[in-house]
Amino acid sequence: MEPMTGLEFLKMVRATPTLKSVPFIMVTAEGKPENVIAAKAAGVSNYIVKPFNAVTLKQKISAVLGAF
């Protein structure tokens, strides 16, 4: 994602008062524990590692927004 990383974008969103409470699900190919920890520390609502399927996506969205 150019010109910034997803983590940088997340930090920018969380630093913006009008956006800081918006649910944020990060989708990435990076499943390293340190990346997940950094995203959690930055305020990510949930984290999905590629590849994923529709069931996983629905579970993650439901966990953030509630059942649908």
FENPEWO-V368295 format. One record per backbone hydrogen bond with DSSP energy under -0.5 kcal/mol. NH is the residue of the N-H (numbers start at 1). CO is the residue of the C=O. If there is no record, write none. Layout:
# FENPEWO-V368295
NH:CO
NH:CO
This chain:
# FENPEWO-V368295
9:5
10:6
11:7
12:8
13:9
14:10
15:11
16:12
16:13
17:15
19:16
20:16
22:19
26:24
26:46
28:26
28:48
31:29
35:32
36:32
37:33
38:34
39:35
40:36
41:37
42:38
43:39
43:40
44:39
45:24
46:24
48:26
50:28
57:53
58:54
59:55
60:56
61:57
62:58
63:59
64:60
65:61
66:61
66:62
